[in-house]
Amino acid sequence: MPRADFLADHSGEVRFATGQNSQNDTITYYRRDAKSDWQLVNDQGTSGVWIEPIGFSKDNAVAYVLSSREEGPDAIERLDLATLERTEVLRDPRVDPSRIIYDPATDEPIGAVFMDGRPKSVFFDPASPQARTQRSLEAAFPGQSVQLRSASADGNQQLVIVTSDRNPGDFYHFDRAKRSADLWGSRADWVMPDQMAETRPVELKARDGLPLHGYLTVPPGRDAKGLPLVVLPHGGPHQVRDTWSFDLERQLLAARGYAVLQVNFRGSGGYGGAFESAGYREWGGAIQDDITDATRWAIEQGIADPKRICLYGASFGGYAALMGVAREPSLYACAAGNVGVYDLDMMYGRGDIQARRWGENYLKLVVGEEGLDARSPAKLAASIRVPVFLAAGRRTSAPRRNRRARWSAR
């Protein structure tokens, strides 16, 4: 099976195989043991949804899978391996699971983190010892994200990392029996969290009423009023989203007096398959409108000085920056693009994505084949009336495997 991932149970036996065909549909197979034939569990091309195994129960009798929905966010399901029937275990009404939580002693899935604004840990059993430990650690580090990184076999000695929008990460040794946490080290001990800028979750609506979520970073010690603003679209644009975390770029900009606005426009990952597919073939279209609407929202809220707004991004973000000043020549004062995609027709002919059949089909699905020149900043240069800064790399990286292109155009 092309582009396959395999999942072994707790005894080391490979039990699941999940891959994508040339149409980028996800197909999942299961076998009871090494001597058994593979059974088809799900074919996205037929069912319209994908599933991805994430782990086994302690006794290997049950598997847990991520499963998409035709509408709304993805869910975690329990898969009975005797019947291959699935039962929903955990689902957030607004966002996909962003990270699976595993039991440190058994490696069994026990919960998930949901990034709805700020990260939130949710457990299958809220009364479990692991859930209580998580809650006690979160209480000890208020306003921060606490993540277990490793543990002793009995789970009593744990290494946890504490992060936030202002803290790149502190590593603690946590003794569960003593209920004490000792600092072992930091990712960047020269960063002073109390001097960093705060990143706040924000919500707004696009012009067609679609709810959008994003983040606003404000310079330390400043009110969010009349500030010079950098609108920072993320790359991807699909399977990617902005999150509440420590980010060097927004901290750098905020330290120099700029507010930073990031919006998870339609097409972004993390909000379910329908939200992501709503951005397909909307490069330079509705995706760009979402970025424009977020910018105008910041003006209407009094956050941004309307005469001092710039667009900046990398990869797709660079594309969006240049498309923004081409489509809205009076809205932005400047644009900066870092290794951006500026000619969509060239991406078909000379990029590395289309080198494989699945890549060509992926481009047809997410970018489309019509009106490429009208959606390419390189062909709209005459419309750009503000200063532009471009940065380019020496060479491109190897093609990345497309893990989450699972929603077909139907």
N, C-alpha and C positions, 0 to 999 in steps of 0.2 A: 504494500500500500504506500503511495507516495507521501512524503513528508510526515512520517509516522512518529508518534511518541508512544512509549510503552510504560505501563505501570505494574510493578510487582507487589505482591501481598507481603505480609510481615515475615513470611518464611523465605522470601526471595524468589518466589515463583511468579513469572510474568503472566498476568491474567487479562490485561487490557491492552488493546492497540487502538490508537486514535490518529487519524490522518486526514488530509484534504486531497480531493481529486483535482483535476485540471480546471474544473468549474468553481473551485474554492468552496465546495460543500464539505462539511465535516462528517466523517463516517467513523463509527465506534464499534469495535468487536470485543467479545469476551470469550474466555474459555475457562472451564472448571479446573483443569490442571494441565500439565504438560502433555498428557496422553490424549486429551480431548480435542475435538475439532473446534475451530473458531465459530462463534455464533454472532450474527449481526444484532447489535443492540439498537442502533439508530443510524439512519441515513438522512442527513439534513435535506438532501434533494427530494426526498419523499415526504418527510414529516414537516419540513419547514422550520424546524428548530434543531439546535445542536446540543449535544451533551459532552462533557469532558470529565472523566474520572479524576478524583482528587485524593482518594485514600480508602482504607479499609477499617472496619471495626477491629477491635482487638482480637477477636476469634476468627477473622477472615470470612465470616458468614454474610456480612453486609458490606456493600461499597457505598461511598458517597460521591456524588457527581455534581458538577455545575451544569445548569440547564438554562437555555435561553427561553424566552417567552415571545409570542407574536406581538404582544403589547407589554410595555413596562419592563422593569429591571429583571435581570437574571436571578435564579434561585439556586439554593443548595437542596438536593434531594437525596433521599435514602433509597438505594437500589437493592432490593431483595435478590440475592444471587441464586436462590432456588427457583424463583418465578420470573425474574427480570422485571418485576413491577416496581415503579418509582412512586415515592411519596414525598411531598414537599416537607422540608424540615425547617428551612430558614429563608426568609425573603424580606427585603426592605421595600417599602412602598415607592421609594424615589431613586435609589442607586443600587448598582450591582455590588456584590462582594468585592472588595478591593484586595483583600488578603485573607487566606485561610489560616485559622488558628489550630495548631495541632497539640495534642497532649504530649508534654515533654518526655513522659515515661513510656508511652505506648505508640507514639507517632500516629495516633488516631485523630481524624478531624473532629473538633469539638466546638467550633464556632467560626466566626468571621469578623473582620473589621469592615465597616461601611464608612465611606468617605462622603457623608452628607454634610458639606461645610467643613466641619472638623471630624477627625476619625472617631468612630464609636465601636467598641468591642461588644459583640453579642454572642452568647453561648447557647448551644442546643439545650443545655440544662443550666438555667441561671443559678441553681443552688449547688452546683458541683464545686469541689474544692478548687479547681482551676479558676472558675469564675470568681470565687470569693478572693482568691489570691490576686487576680487581676484588679478587682475593685479596690482592694487594700493598697495596691501599688499606685493605682490612679489617684487615690485619696492622698497618698504621700507626695505625689508630684502633680498638684493641681494645675490644670491648664496645659498639660503636656501629654504626649503620646507615649505609652509604655509598651514595649514589645519584647517578648521572650525570645532570646537568640539561641540558647542552648541550656541543657540541664543535666544533672547527674541521673543515673539510672532510676533512682527512687524519687526524683523530682524535688528533693529537698534543697539542693544547691543549684541556683539558677543564675545565668548571666542575662541581664536585661539591658536594653538600650532605651534611654529617655530622650525624646526629641520634641521640637516644637517649631513654630514659625520663626523663632528667634534663637533656637538652640540646635546646632548641627548634630549633636549627639553626645551623650555621656553614658559610659558603660558602668554598670553597677553589679557587684556580686550580692545576690539576695539569698539570705538564709531563711528558708520558709519556717523552720522550727523556731528560730529566734526572732523571726519577723523583723530582721534588720537588713539594711542595704548599705554597702560600703562602695564608695566610688573607686573604680579601678583605673579609669582613664577617659580621655575625651578625644573625639575626632579632630577637634580644632580648639585647643585650650586657650588660644589667643583671641578667640571670639568672645566678646562680653555680651551675653544675652540681654542685659538691661540697657545696652546701648543700641540694640538692633531695632529695626522697624517692625511694627505689628502688621500682620496680614489678617484681614477680616473677610469672612465669607459674605458675599452679596448675592441678591436675587433681583431679577428684572424680567420683563417680558419683551419678546421680539415683536416686530410690527404686525405679525400675523397671530399674535397671542401665545406663541410657544414659550413656556417658562424656560428661562436660562439661569444658570448659576455660574459664579466666578469668584474672584478674589481681588480685593483692593488693599494695596500696601501704601501706607502713609509715612512720610519722613518722620523720624523720631522728634517728639516735642512740637509737632505742627498739628493744627486742626485741619480736617479734610475740607478746606474751603479755598477756592480760587488758586489751586496749585497747578504748576506745570505738570503735565501728565504724559506718561509713556504707556501706550496701549501695546500689550505684549501677547500676540497670538501664539499659541503653542504649535509645535510641529505635528507631523502625522499626515493629515489631520485626524485620521480614523485610528481607533484602538488606543488613542492617547488622550489624556486629559490633564488639566492643571489640578493640583492638590494643595491642601494646607500642610506646608512643610517648610523647612529651611531652604531657601533658594538664593544662590549667590548673586544672580543677575538682578533680581528685584531688590536685594539688600544693597548692592552696589549703586543702583539708580536712586534708591531712597536716601542713601547716605549723602548723595549730591543734591538733594532737595526735590527730587521728582516723586510724585505719586505714580504708582504702577497699577494698571488695570488689566486683569486677565479674565477672559470669558470662555467658558466651555460651550462653544457654539455648537449648533446641530452638526452631527457627524462625529463629535467627540465620543470617546469610549466612556464607560462607567455609568451610563444612564439607560441601558437596555438596547436591544437590537433595533427597535423602531426608531429611537432617537438617533442612533448611529447611521442607519440607512437613510434617514431624512436628509443627510448631508451628501449622499451619493449623487454624483453629477451636478452638484451645486457649488463646485469650486468657482469662485468669482461671482456666484449668484447668491442664494439664500444664506450660505455660510458667511459671505462677505457682508450681507445685510445685517446679520447678527452682530458682527464686530462693529459695524457702523452704529447700530442701535445701542450697543453697550457704551460706545463713545458719547453718543448724544444723551444717554442716561446720566453719565458722569457730569455733563454740562448742566443738565436740568436740575440735578441734585446740588449744584453749586460746588462740586468737588473740584472740577477742572476749570482752569482759565481757558476759555474757548480759543484764544489766540496763541496758546502755547501747548499744543498737543502734537505728539509725534508717534508714529507707528514703528515698532521694531520687532523682528522675529528671525528665526533660523529655520531652514528647510521650508516646510509649508508655511511657517510663520513669516519667512522672508517673502514668499509669494503673496501672502495676505497683506503684508506691509506695502508692497509695491502696487497691488491691486487697489488697496485703500486710497492711495493718493491719486491713482488714475481715475477711479470712479467718483471720488469725493474731493476734487481739487481745492475746495474752499474750507474743508473741515480740518485738515491737518497742516501743520507748519513744516513737517519734514518726514522722512522715512529712512529706515536703515534695514538692509537685508543681509543676512549672513548665510552663505551657501544655500541660497534660495532656489526655487524652481520658478523660472520666469517665462518659459516657452513650453506650453503643454504639448504642442506637436513634436517638438524636439525630444520631450520625455518619452514619447512613443517610439521615436526612431533611433535615438542615441543613448537613452538612459539604460540603467542596468536592470530595471524592473521587468521589462518585456523580454529579457533574454530567455525566459522559460515560458512555457505555454500558460501556466497558471498566472504568471505575472501579466501577460498580455490580457487575459480574461479579467484579471483584477482591475487593470486600468480601464477597460471598457465598462466595468461595473461601477467604479467609484468616480471616474473622471468623465466618461462618455467619449463619444467620437465626433460630436457635432459642435460647431461654434468654438473651436479651440482658439483660434486667433483672437476672437472677441473676448476671451477669458485669459489671455496671456499678457502680462505686463510688458514683455519685450515688444509686443505689437501695438502697445498703447502708449509708448513713450511720449508721443506728441501731446497727450492729455495731461502729463505730469508737469506741474508748474512750481513745485517746491524743491528744495535741496534734497538729494538722495545720496546715501552712502551705501556702497556695496562691498562685501567681503566674500572672498571665494577661497576654497581649499585647493590644494595641489592635485589631489586625486580623490575619486569616490571610493567608498567602502564596498565590500562584497555584498551581494544581494542578501537581505535578511529574509528568513523564512516568515511567511505571513501566517501568524498563529491564530489570529482572531477574525479573519475575513469570512465570517460564517453566515452572513445574511444575504441570500441570493436576491436578485431583482425579480420579484414575483408580483 
